[in-house]
Amino acid sequence: MTGEDDDGFLFDDAMLSHQGVVRDHNEDNMIAMPDIGVWAVADGMGGHQAGDAASRIIVEEIASIGLPVSALDQRARFLERIDRANQGILAHARERALTTVGSTLAALLIHGHEFACIWAGDSRVYLLRKGLLHRLTTDHSEVARLIASGELDEAEAQNYPGRNVITKAIGIQLNPSPETVTGVVEEGDVFLLCSDGLTEHNSDDDLRMALLASEQPRRIVEHLLGQTLDRGARDNVTAIVLRCLRDHSRDDAEA
């Protein structure tokens, strides 16, 4: 789909999600609202009708964000919805006497020339700019902590028994405390949001090559999903790709 923000950026985006080869249901949920500059991926955990519900609650809250008047307002509205989703997931778990129910979150917000990544867990946001791939998020996971401390290297992490243990998620604690990074959008930027089902089977170089292979987000997400399924897709797989373009017709009108 294509949308435009109030400052002249056009967004061409596409998204796909699949249960994968091994799982019998999909606990991922996703949302794209290019008209207000919000995209998000949520990867639920807790089993069928628990993880599904957690990620769905997040997406439903995000859908109610409304039209922001500034980047700060957009971020405040978004974080308020995440707080509400957190409480909703906790209530869902209490009502059903469930223990571990929650969801990762990887979100991208764009307003004018400003962007913000807001995340919790090991779902990721990447930026391809001028041919270089930048990982904008840092995994909240046991493996990421051990790699950062030097206790594991990347090769050892692939077979680490606790590699799926995340250290932060929405719906697990009273205060979700997602992490945020901000930056400035440039014409031609390409963003990728994904669950760990994609990155488990694709290296950062695989992702870079896929993002460079086409200018059409739909073709990119189809390629990434197909490649992941071909490689075994042990988890649910979700990807959103968006390309940022300037609306030069508006520039001409304002000249």
C-alpha positions in Angstrom: 0.0 0.0 0.0 1.1 3.6 -0.4 0.6 6.5 2.1 1.9 10.0 2.6 2.7 11.9 5.8 2.1 15.6 6.3 5.6 16.7 5.3 5.8 15.3 1.8 7.2 11.7 2.3 5.5 9.0 0.4 5.6 5.4 1.8 5.4 2.4 -0.3 5.0 -0.6 2.0 4.1 -4.3 2.0 3.8 -6.9 4.8 3.4 -10.7 5.0 3.1 -13.2 7.8 3.2 -17.0 7.9 3.0 -19.7 10.5 6.2 -21.3 9.2 7.0 -24.9 8.4 6.9 -26.4 12.0 4.3 -24.4 13.9 0.6 -25.2 13.5 -0.6 -21.7 14.2 0.7 -18.1 13.9 1.2 -16.0 17.1 2.6 -13.1 15.2 0.5 -10.0 14.4 1.4 -6.9 12.3 0.0 -3.5 11.4 0.8 -0.9 8.8 -0.8 2.6 8.9 1.3 4.6 6.3 -1.2 7.5 6.4 -0.2 8.3 10.0 3.3 6.9 9.8 3.1 3.8 12.1 4.2 0.2 11.5 4.6 -2.6 14.0 5.3 -6.3 14.4 4.3 -8.2 17.5 5.5 -11.8 18.2 3.3 -13.4 20.8 4.4 -16.0 23.3 2.5 -18.3 25.6 1.0 -20.9 23.3 -2.1 -20.9 21.2 -4.8 -18.4 22.3 -2.3 -16.8 24.6 0.5 -15.6 22.4 -2.0 -15.0 19.7 -4.1 -12.8 22.0 -1.1 -10.9 23.4 0.1 -9.8 19.9 -3.4 -9.1 18.8 -4.1 -6.9 21.8 -1.0 -4.8 21.0 -2.0 -4.4 17.3 -5.6 -3.5 18.2 -4.4 -0.8 20.7 -2.0 0.6 18.1 -4.8 0.8 15.5 -6.6 3.4 17.8 -3.7 5.8 17.8 -5.4 8.5 15.8 -3.8 11.4 13.8 -0.8 12.9 15.6 0.1 16.6 15.4 3.8 16.2 15.9 6.5 13.5 16.3 6.4 13.9 20.1 2.6 13.6 20.1 2.8 10.5 17.9 5.3 8.9 20.3 3.3 9.8 23.3 0.1 8.4 21.8 1.9 5.2 20.8 3.5 4.6 24.2 0.1 5.2 25.8 -1.4 2.5 23.6 1.5 0.1 24.6 0.8 0.8 28.3 -2.9 -0.1 27.7 -1.9 -3.2 25.7 0.4 -4.2 28.6 -2.5 -4.0 31.1 -4.8 -5.8 28.7 -2.4 -8.7 28.3 -1.9 -8.9 32.1 -5.7 -9.0 32.6 -6.1 -11.6 29.9 -3.6 -13.8 31.7 -5.2 -13.3 35.1 -8.7 -14.1 33.8 -7.5 -17.4 32.4 -5.0 -18.3 35.1 -2.1 -18.3 32.6 1.5 -17.8 33.6 3.7 -16.6 30.8 1.8 -14.5 28.3 3.4 -11.7 26.4 4.6 -10.4 23.1 7.7 -8.8 21.6 7.2 -5.5 19.8 9.1 -3.8 17.0 7.6 -0.6 15.8 8.6 2.3 13.5 7.0 5.7 13.8 7.6 8.4 11.2 6.4 12.0 11.4 7.8 14.6 9.1 11.5 14.0 8.8 11.7 12.3 12.2 11.6 8.6 12.9 11.5 6.6 16.1 12.0 2.8 16.7 10.2 1.5 19.8 10.8 -2.1 20.7 10.8 -4.8 23.4 12.2 -8.3 22.9 14.0 -9.8 19.8 11.8 -8.6 16.9 13.9 -6.1 15.0 13.9 -2.9 12.9 16.5 -2.4 10.1 17.4 0.5 7.9 18.9 0.3 4.5 20.5 3.6 3.6 22.7 4.2 0.6 23.4 0.5 0.2 24.4 0.0 3.9 22.2 -2.0 6.3 21.9 -0.7 9.9 20.3 -2.7 12.7 18.4 0.0 14.6 17.3 -2.3 17.5 19.3 -4.4 20.0 17.7 -7.7 21.0 16.4 -7.9 24.5 17.5 -11.6 24.9 19.7 -13.8 26.9 21.8 -14.6 23.9 22.3 -10.9 23.1 23.4 -10.3 26.7 25.9 -13.1 26.6 27.3 -12.0 23.2 27.7 -8.4 24.6 29.5 -9.6 27.6 31.9 -11.8 25.5 30.7 -15.1 27.0 29.4 -16.3 23.6 30.4 -15.5 20.0 27.9 -15.4 17.1 28.7 -19.0 16.1 28.2 -20.4 19.6 25.0 -18.4 19.9 23.4 -20.4 17.1 23.3 -23.5 19.2 22.9 -22.0 22.6 20.0 -23.8 24.4 18.6 -20.6 25.8 18.7 -18.7 22.5 14.9 -18.1 22.5 14.8 -16.6 26.0 13.9 -12.9 25.8 14.5 -10.5 28.7 11.9 -7.9 27.9 8.4 -8.1 26.5 5.0 -6.5 26.6 2.6 -8.1 29.0 5.1 -9.6 31.4 5.6 -6.8 33.9 3.6 -4.0 35.3 5.8 -1.5 33.5 6.7 -2.6 30.0 9.5 -0.1 29.5 10.1 -0.5 25.7 13.3 1.0 24.4 13.4 3.9 21.9 15.9 5.2 19.4 15.3 8.2 17.1 16.7 9.5 13.9 16.0 11.5 10.7 14.5 10.0 7.6 16.2 10.5 4.2 14.8 10.1 0.7 15.3 6.5 -0.4 15.5 5.0 3.1 14.2 1.4 3.2 13.0 0.0 6.6 12.5 -3.7 7.5 10.5 -4.7 10.6 10.5 -8.5 11.4 10.0 -11.1 14.0 12.8 -13.4 15.0 11.4 -16.2 12.8 12.9 -14.3 9.8 16.3 -13.5 11.4 16.7 -17.0 12.7 17.2 -18.2 9.0 18.6 -15.0 7.4 21.8 -13.2 8.2 22.1 -9.5 8.1 23.9 -9.9 4.7 20.9 -12.0 3.5 18.6 -9.2 4.5 20.7 -6.5 2.8 20.9 -8.4 -0.4 17.1 -8.9 -0.4 16.4 -5.2 0.3 18.8 -4.2 -2.6 17.4 -6.8 -5.0 14.1 -4.9 -5.8 12.6 -1.4 -5.3 9.2 -3.0 -4.8 8.4 -3.8 -1.1 5.9 -6.5 -2.1 8.5 -8.4 -4.1 11.0 -8.1 -1.2 8.7 -9.5 1.5 7.6 -12.3 -0.8 11.3 -13.2 -1.5 12.2 -13.1 2.2 9.2 -15.2 3.2 9.9 -17.8 0.5 13.6 -18.0 1.4 12.8 -18.5 5.0 10.3 -21.2 4.3 12.8 -22.9 2.1 15.3 -22.9 4.9 13.0 -24.6 7.4 11.1 -21.8 9.1 11.0 -23.2 12.6 9.0 -20.3 13.9 6.3 -17.9 12.7 7.7 -15.4 10.2 6.6 -11.8 9.8 8.1 -9.0 7.7 7.1 -5.4 6.8 9.1 -3.5 4.3 8.7 0.2 3.5 10.4 2.6 1.2 10.5 6.4 1.9 10.2 8.7 -1.1 9.9 12.4 -1.4 6.7 13.8 -2.9 8.4 16.1 -5.5 5.0 17.2 -6.8 4.4 19.0 -3.5 7.8 20.6 -3.7 6.9 22.0 -7.1 3.6 23.3 -5.9 5.3 25.1 -3.0 8.0 26.6 -5.2 
